[in-house]
Structures are given as C-alpha cells and as structure tokens.
C-alpha cells in the first residue's frame, strides 16, 4: 500500500498521508478506550445508586439534607451584644450576698 501511495502521490505526500492515518488510528483507539472507561463508570454509578436504596428512605435526599445542615452550621453566626458589667440585676453566680 505504501509503495503504491508513493508511486501515485510522491514521497512527501505519501509520508503525510501515512502519518495522518497512523495518528487517526491512535486517536480512534484512545476514543474506544475512553468509551470503555465511561461505560464502566456508568455501571459503577448505577450500582451505587442501587446500593443506596433502603426501606428506611432515600439516601440521596438524606445526604443533601446533611450537606445543607453542614453548610448552614459553617455560616458565621451573628453574635448577641455582650452584657455590660453591672447589668443583669444581681451578683455573679456562686457569689455570696453582701
């Protein structure tokens, strides 16, 4: 095939065509490999979804609620104003009356 190609289009053009063809072969092979990995990962995800099914409820919903609670707990809490000394109408706890 290569000899016939050189005879028809010349040495330089034949080299370009063959290199392009080999590059395309490698690209096609990598796409097939990626598609195989994608299929394996999709099957694994389907298995996880099936494993999360429970008679006690939906784990995905539970996980979303836990995430929302964690995010809310991480938010800065508005502090209440500090109590000034002498306010509160009494003595500190545990102190003996005068």
TASUL-V42175 format. One record per residue. N is the residue number from 1. RES is the residue in three letters. PSI is psi in whole degrees, 0 to 359 (* if undefined). OMEGA is omega in whole degrees, -180 to 180 (NA if undefined). NEAR is the number of other C-alpha atoms within 12 Angstrom. Layout:
N:RES:PSI:OMEGA:NEAR ; N:RES:PSI:OMEGA:NEAR
//
This chain:
1:UNK:314:-179:10 ; 2:UNK:320:180:19 ; 3:UNK:316:178:13 ; 4:UNK:321:179:11 ; 5:UNK:316:178:17 ; 6:UNK:318:-179:17 ; 7:UNK:327:-176:14 ; 8:UNK:320:-173:13 ; 9:UNK:355:-180:16 ; 10:UNK:162:-173:15 ; 11:UNK:312:-177:16 ; 12:UNK:314:-180:15 ; 13:UNK:323:179:16 ; 14:UNK:319:178:20 ; 15:UNK:315:179:18 ; 16:UNK:315:-179:17 ; 17:UNK:317:-179:19 ; 18:UNK:318:178:20 ; 19:UNK:319:178:15 ; 20:UNK:318:180:14 ; 21:UNK:317:180:15 ; 22:UNK:320:178:14 ; 23:UNK:319:179:14 ; 24:UNK:321:177:14 ; 25:UNK:314:180:14 ; 26:UNK:319:179:14 ; 27:UNK:316:179:14 ; 28:UNK:319:-179:14 ; 29:UNK:320:180:14 ; 30:UNK:326:178:14 ; 31:UNK:319:178:14 ; 32:UNK:317:178:14 ; 33:UNK:318:178:14 ; 34:UNK:319:179:14 ; 35:UNK:322:178:14 ; 36:UNK:315:179:14 ; 37:UNK:319:179:14 ; 38:UNK:314:180:14 ; 39:UNK:319:179:14 ; 40:UNK:318:180:14 ; 41:UNK:322:177:14 ; 42:UNK:319:178:14 ; 43:UNK:320:179:14 ; 44:UNK:317:179:14 ; 45:UNK:319:178:14 ; 46:UNK:321:177:14 ; 47:UNK:320:178:13 ; 48:UNK:318:179:14 ; 49:UNK:318:179:15 ; 50:UNK:321:-180:14 ; 51:UNK:336:-180:14 ; 52:UNK:352:179:18 ; 53:UNK:132:-175:16 ; 54:UNK:151:179:13 ; 55:UNK:347:-178:8 ; 56:UNK:352:178:9 ; 57:UNK:182:-177:11 ; 58:UNK:115:-178:16 ; 59:UNK:324:180:18 ; 60:UNK:317:178:17 ; 61:UNK:318:179:15 ; 62:UNK:314:-179:16 ; 63:UNK:321:178:14 ; 64:UNK:320:178:13 ; 65:UNK:317:179:14 ; 66:UNK:319:179:14 ; 67:UNK:316:179:14 ; 68:UNK:319:179:14 ; 69:UNK:316:-180:13 ; 70:UNK:318:179:12 ; 71:UNK:320:-180:12 ; 72:UNK:321:178:12 ; 73:UNK:331:-179:11 ; 74:UNK:344:180:10 ; 75:UNK:145:178:10 ; 76:UNK:136:-178:8 ; 77:UNK:133:177:8 ; 78:UNK:125:-177:7 ; 79:UNK:143:176:7 ; 80:UNK:152:-179:6 ; 81:UNK:141:-180:6 ; 82:UNK:145:180:9 ; 83:UNK:130:180:10 ; 84:UNK:150:178:8 ; 85:UNK:143:179:10 ; 86:UNK:346:178:9 ; 87:UNK:159:178:10 ; 88:UNK:353:170:11 ; 89:UNK:40:177:10 ; 90:UNK:189:-179:13 ; 91:UNK:160:177:13 ; 92:UNK:153:-180:13 ; 93:UNK:141:177:9 ; 94:UNK:355:-180:7 ; 95:UNK:145:179:8 ; 96:UNK:140:178:8 ; 97:UNK:149:-180:8 ; 98:UNK:*:NA:6
//
